[in-house]
Amino acid sequence: MAREPLSVVVTTFDNADTIGACLQSVRFADEIVVLDSGSTDGTTDIARENGARVHVQPFAGYSAQKQAAIDLATNAWVLLLDSDEVLPGAAAETVRGALVSPGVAGFVLLRREWVFWRWQPARARLNHYVRLFDRRRARMSGHEVHESVMVDGPVRQLDAVIDHYGERDIEGRVDKANRYSSLQVRDRHTRRPSFLRTRMVVYPTVAFVRYYLWRGHWRGGWAGFVAARVHAFYAFLKYAKLYERERSGGQRDVGSESERGDQ
C-alpha cells in the first residue's frame, strides 16, 4: 500500500556543522525544504548538496519562522526537524510505516538528548513532541520560545526516537538559558505569575530535583548533574527577569528581537 508523500521541513541559521547529517538522515522523503535566516557559513550550500529546496528570509521568531517553513511544503504531511537533529534508520522506517493510512492528524516522536559529552542515560525520561503531522490540520503555537505544533485532531505516539545533538558544551547551554529566559519574559503568551520573589527562591530547587531525580538524569553522572544545575539556573533567570521587569514598570525590554540561536 502506498504511503502519504512526505515533506521534511528544517529552519537553519549558521548550522554548517550539523545540517548535513540532519538532511542525510531523511533522504527517503519526497521533498526537503530548508528555510534559512541568513547563514554565512555555507549552511545553504550544504543543504542544496543534500537535495533540499532552500529558501531564505529574515528571522521572524522561532514559531513564526517554523510556520513559514511549513507553509513552503508542497505535501500535506510534514516532518519538522531542527537542524541539529538526526532521524536514525529505525526511526525513519517507523515514520514511513506510519504514513501508510495514518488515520490521525499527527504523531508524537521521542527525542534523545546529547548532554555535553555523552548521550542521556537509557532510562532517563525522553522529551516528546508532535513532529509528524498533516499541515492542513496543524499550526505552530505562536510562542516566542518552547514553541510547539498544535494539531486539530487525534494524535498518536510513535515508537521512534530523534537524536538531538543540541549544545555541545556548558557555555552553549548557559547561553541558551540566558537567551530563552529573555524570550519568555517578552512572550505575549506567558502568564505573569504572582509571588515572584518566592518563586526565585524556591523554584530553581524544584526544577533541579525534577530534572535530576524525577526525569532520571542522575544516571548520567556528572553530565547529568551539570545539566540539572544549568536547568535550575534557567528557572531562576525566568523569574528574576520577570521581577526585574516588574520593578522597572515594564519599561525595560529584555533581550533583542534579533535573537535566533539554534534552529
C-alpha positions in Angstrom: 0.0 0.0 0.0 1.3 3.4 -0.9 2.2 5.9 1.8 1.4 9.6 2.0 4.0 11.8 0.4 6.3 13.4 2.9 7.9 16.9 3.2 10.7 17.3 5.7 11.0 20.9 6.9 14.0 22.4 8.6 14.8 26.0 9.7 18.5 27.0 9.8 21.0 29.7 10.7 24.7 29.0 10.6 24.3 25.3 11.1 27.0 24.0 8.7 28.3 21.6 11.3 25.1 19.7 11.7 22.8 20.3 8.7 24.5 17.7 6.5 23.9 14.8 8.9 20.3 16.0 9.5 19.4 16.0 5.9 21.2 12.8 5.0 19.1 11.0 7.6 15.8 12.0 5.8 16.8 11.2 2.2 13.8 9.0 1.9 11.5 12.0 2.0 9.7 13.1 -1.2 10.7 16.7 -0.5 13.1 18.5 1.8 12.5 22.2 2.5 15.1 24.4 4.3 14.2 27.9 5.3 17.4 29.8 6.2 17.6 33.2 8.0 20.8 34.5 6.6 23.6 32.0 7.2 27.1 32.9 6.2 28.9 29.7 7.0 27.9 27.5 4.0 24.7 26.1 5.5 22.6 26.7 2.4 25.2 25.2 0.1 25.3 22.0 2.2 21.6 21.9 2.2 21.4 22.2 -1.6 24.1 19.5 -2.0 21.8 17.2 0.1 18.8 17.7 -2.2 17.0 20.4 -0.2 14.9 23.2 -1.7 16.3 26.2 0.0 14.5 29.5 0.8 15.9 32.5 2.7 14.0 35.1 4.8 14.9 37.2 7.8 14.4 35.6 11.1 10.8 36.2 12.3 11.0 34.4 15.7 11.2 30.7 16.4 7.5 29.9 16.0 6.8 32.2 13.0 9.9 31.0 11.2 8.9 27.4 11.5 5.4 28.2 10.4 6.7 29.9 7.3 8.8 26.9 6.5 5.9 24.6 7.0 3.9 26.7 4.6 6.5 26.2 1.9 6.0 22.5 1.9 4.0 21.1 -1.1 2.9 17.9 0.6 0.2 17.6 3.2 2.3 15.5 5.6 5.3 17.2 7.2 8.1 16.0 9.4 9.5 19.0 11.3 13.2 18.8 12.4 15.7 21.1 14.0 19.0 21.5 12.1 20.9 19.7 14.9 18.6 16.6 14.9 19.0 13.3 13.1 16.4 10.7 12.4 18.1 7.3 12.8 17.4 4.4 10.4 15.0 2.6 12.7 13.0 5.8 13.3 12.9 6.5 9.6 11.4 3.1 8.9 8.7 3.8 11.6 7.9 7.2 10.1 7.5 5.7 6.7 5.2 3.0 8.1 3.1 5.5 9.9 2.3 7.3 6.7 0.5 4.3 5.2 -3.1 5.1 6.1 -2.1 7.3 9.1 -5.7 7.6 10.5 -4.7 10.5 12.7 -3.8 14.2 12.3 -0.3 13.9 13.8 2.3 11.8 15.6 4.4 12.4 18.7 8.1 11.4 18.4 10.5 10.9 21.3 13.9 12.8 21.4 17.2 11.6 22.9 19.5 14.4 24.1 23.3 14.7 23.8 24.4 16.1 27.1 27.8 17.7 26.8 30.0 14.6 26.3 27.5 11.7 26.3 24.0 10.6 25.4 21.5 10.9 28.2 21.2 7.6 30.1 18.9 5.0 28.6 16.5 5.0 31.5 16.2 8.8 31.7 12.9 10.3 30.6 12.8 11.3 26.9 11.3 14.5 25.7 8.4 14.1 23.3 7.0 16.4 20.7 4.5 16.4 17.8 6.8 16.4 14.8 5.0 14.4 12.1 1.6 15.9 11.1 -0.9 16.8 8.5 -0.1 20.5 8.0 -3.7 21.2 6.8 -4.8 20.4 10.4 -1.8 21.9 12.3 -0.2 25.2 13.2 2.7 26.5 15.3 1.7 27.7 18.8 3.0 31.2 18.3 5.2 31.2 21.5 8.5 33.1 21.4 10.3 30.1 22.8 9.4 26.5 23.5 7.1 26.7 20.5 5.1 23.6 19.7 2.9 22.1 16.9 -0.8 22.4 17.7 -2.9 19.8 15.9 -6.6 19.9 15.2 -7.5 16.2 15.6 -6.3 12.9 17.1 -2.6 12.4 17.8 -0.7 9.1 18.4 2.8 8.4 19.7 5.2 6.6 17.5 8.0 4.3 18.8 10.5 6.5 17.0 13.4 8.4 18.6 15.1 11.5 17.2 18.7 12.1 18.1 19.3 15.7 19.2 22.8 17.0 19.4 22.0 20.4 20.9 24.6 22.4 22.8 28.0 20.6 22.8 29.4 22.4 25.8 28.4 24.1 29.1 29.0 27.6 27.6 26.5 27.0 24.9 23.9 25.6 27.2 24.2 28.6 29.6 24.0 31.0 26.7 20.8 29.3 25.5 19.4 29.5 29.1 20.0 33.2 29.0 18.5 33.8 25.6 15.4 31.6 26.2 14.7 33.2 29.6 14.7 36.7 27.9 12.4 35.5 25.2 10.0 34.0 27.8 9.8 37.4 29.5 8.8 39.0 26.2 6.4 36.3 25.2 2.9 37.6 24.9 1.6 34.1 25.7 3.5 33.9 29.1 1.2 34.3 32.1 2.7 36.8 34.6 2.9 34.7 37.8 2.4 36.0 41.3 4.9 35.7 44.2 7.9 36.3 42.0 10.4 36.6 44.9 9.2 33.3 46.4 9.5 31.6 43.0 13.0 33.0 42.6 14.0 31.3 45.9 12.1 28.1 45.6 11.5 27.1 42.0 15.2 26.6 41.0 15.5 23.8 43.6 12.2 22.3 42.4 13.5 22.4 38.8 16.8 20.8 39.7 15.0 17.9 41.6 12.6 17.4 38.8 15.3 17.2 36.1 17.9 15.3 38.1 15.9 12.9 40.1 12.4 12.5 38.6 13.5 12.6 35.0 16.4 10.2 35.8 19.4 12.3 34.7 21.2 11.3 37.9 22.1 8.2 35.9 24.1 10.4 33.5 26.9 11.0 36.0 28.5 14.5 36.1 27.0 15.4 32.7 23.5 14.9 34.2 24.4 16.8 37.3 25.8 19.8 35.4 22.8 19.8 33.0 20.4 19.8 36.0 22.3 22.8 37.5 22.0 24.8 34.3 18.3 23.9 34.1 17.8 25.2 37.6 19.7 28.4 36.7 17.3 28.8 33.7 14.4 28.5 36.1 15.9 31.2 38.3 16.6 33.5 35.3 13.0 33.3 34.1 11.6 34.6 37.4 14.4 37.0 38.1 14.0 38.7 34.7 10.2 38.9 35.2 10.8 40.5 38.6 13.3 43.0 37.1 10.8 44.0 34.5 8.1 44.4 37.1 10.3 46.6 39.3 11.2 48.8 36.2 7.5 49.2 35.5 7.7 47.2 32.3 9.8 49.8 30.6 13.0 47.7 30.3 13.0 45.4 27.3 14.7 42.1 28.0 16.8 40.8 25.2 16.9 41.6 21.5 14.3 40.9 18.8 17.0 39.5 16.5 17.9 36.6 18.8 17.8 33.4 16.9 20.5 31.0 18.2 19.9 27.3 17.2 17.2 26.5 14.7 
